[in-house]
Amino acid sequence: MKRASSKTVPINWIDDTERYILVPRMERKRVVKKLKRLIRVKGGCYFTQGVPLGLIDFIYRAVLKLGLRDRKLIFSRGSVKLNKRPTSNIVEVLELDWDLGTSFIIPMKRRYDTEHHFIIDGTKYRLRLMEIMTLSALLRLKHAGKSELWRSAMAASIIARGWGEIARKEPPSVSRSDG
């Protein structure tokens, strides 16, 4: 985003020298900051190199729909561990100190174009797994009291059928199909 000539500086403006960001990571039960290159800033969403452009648009629209614009959200790719073992099935969410925002680490092992067949209330859909994982992580911020199973099912349902699904009290029946 280019800087306006007025004295007011947009909050999402990046100067030529501000092309990198410190992304916090959990390593050996402590937070370690890694320097990563920014490729895009949209609203309060910061994206580092490695995040697919199609996923950037998807995330930004989801943030708008969920009403999470008041937070700083940093999305990057990296290794994700669950119970000290590498995994490619979840997006790691880490709240930053001093209200600096939230860091989302998308597994590097997962490809953006990986699709699977899902059966949602008896209807078969072909969905991108990375989009389901990322939307589930965003739903974690909006609906903190809900279970991981609820968030995953709701994410798949929203992607397949649209944002009207979020109004449902119970998520639909979702299962993965092999063919």
LINTAWO-V569846 format. One record per residue. RES is the residue in one small letter. PHI is phi in degrees with one decimal (none if undefined). OMEGA is omega as a letter, one per 30 degrees, with the letter a starting at -180 (999 if undefined). NEAR is the number of other ideal C-beta (glycine too) atoms within 12 Angstrom. Layout:
res=[RES;RES]
phi=[PHI;PHI]
omega=[OMEGA;OMEGA]
near=[NEAR;NEAR]
This chain:
res=[m;k;r;a;s;s;k;t;v;p;i;n;w;i;d;d;t;e;r;y;i;l;v;p;r;m;e;r;k;r;v;v;k;k;l;k;r;l;i;r;v;k;g;g;c;y;f;t;q;g;v;p;l;g;l;i;d;f;i;y;r;a;v;l;k;l;g;l;r;d;r;k;l;i;f;s;r;g;s;v;k;l;n;k;r;p;t;s;n;i;v;e;v;l;e;l;d;w;d;l;g;t;s;f;i;i;p;m;k;r;r;y;d;t;e;h;h;f;i;i;d;g;t;k;y;r;l;r;l;m;e;i;m;t;l;s;a;l;l;r;l;k;h;a;g;k;s;e;l;w;r;s;a;m;a;a;s;i;i;a;r;g;w;g;e;i;a;r;k;e;p;p;s;v;s;r;s;d;g]
phi=[none;-77.8;-76.6;-72.0;-77.2;-76.3;-77.8;-83.3;-105.4;-59.0;-66.4;-100.5;-78.7;-119.2;-75.6;-59.6;-83.8;-99.4;-104.2;-129.2;-141.4;-85.5;-105.2;-75.3;-135.6;-90.4;-134.8;52.4;63.1;-142.5;-85.6;-120.2;-99.8;-112.2;-84.2;-128.8;-83.0;-81.4;-112.9;-152.9;-133.6;-130.2;60.8;-96.3;-102.9;-113.3;-121.7;-93.5;-61.8;109.3;-80.7;-60.8;-61.2;-62.8;-72.0;-61.4;-62.7;-59.9;-63.3;-62.0;-64.2;-65.4;-62.5;-63.8;-64.9;-84.1;72.0;-104.0;-71.4;-81.8;-114.6;-91.7;-119.4;-114.1;-111.8;-144.9;-106.4;178.8;-88.9;-118.0;-120.8;-127.9;55.0;66.1;-122.6;-62.5;-139.4;-125.4;-108.9;-136.5;-101.8;-77.2;-117.0;-131.5;-77.6;-87.1;-68.2;55.3;53.8;-81.4;124.0;-132.1;-104.2;-116.2;-107.5;-92.9;-58.0;-71.5;-70.1;-90.0;-90.0;-66.0;-84.2;-70.1;-118.1;-134.2;-88.9;-125.8;-108.5;-116.6;49.7;86.7;-108.2;-89.5;-132.6;-110.4;-127.9;-79.3;-66.5;-64.5;-67.7;-63.8;-62.4;-69.9;-65.5;-61.3;-66.4;-68.3;-64.5;-62.3;-71.1;-79.2;-123.7;-63.2;-79.2;-84.7;-77.3;-63.8;-63.0;-62.7;-64.5;-66.0;-64.8;-67.6;-62.4;-63.0;-66.0;-64.1;-65.3;-76.5;-113.2;111.6;-71.9;-64.5;-66.0;-65.5;-76.6;-66.4;-77.0;-113.4;-71.4;-72.3;-75.4;-126.4;-140.8;-90.8;-112.7;-89.5;-156.0]
omega=[a;a;l;a;l;a;l;a;l;a;a;a;l;l;l;a;a;a;a;a;l;a;l;l;l;l;a;l;l;a;l;a;l;l;l;a;l;l;a;l;l;a;l;a;l;a;l;l;a;l;a;a;l;l;l;l;l;a;a;l;l;l;l;a;a;l;a;a;a;a;l;a;a;a;l;l;l;l;a;a;l;a;l;l;l;l;l;a;l;l;a;l;a;l;a;l;l;l;l;l;a;l;l;l;a;a;l;a;a;l;a;a;l;l;l;l;l;l;a;a;l;l;a;l;l;a;l;a;a;l;l;a;a;l;l;l;l;l;l;l;a;a;a;a;a;a;l;l;l;a;l;l;l;l;l;a;l;a;a;a;l;a;l;a;a;a;l;l;l;l;l;l;a;l;a;a;a;a;999]
near=[17;11;15;12;7;8;7;9;15;17;17;24;16;23;15;11;7;17;17;20;30;23;37;29;28;24;19;9;9;10;18;16;21;24;16;26;21;30;24;28;27;30;26;25;39;39;38;34;24;27;39;27;16;18;39;33;20;32;38;29;25;36;34;20;22;30;18;28;23;17;25;27;43;37;45;42;35;32;24;31;22;17;8;12;11;18;20;24;25;31;42;35;31;30;22;24;13;8;10;21;28;33;39;44;39;43;30;24;21;32;19;27;15;21;19;28;21;32;23;31;20;12;19;19;27;22;33;27;32;37;37;41;40;48;41;40;39;41;39;31;31;28;25;16;11;22;16;24;17;25;33;35;33;37;43;39;34;37;36;30;24;15;21;13;25;28;13;20;11;16;30;27;17;34;21;22;18;9;9]
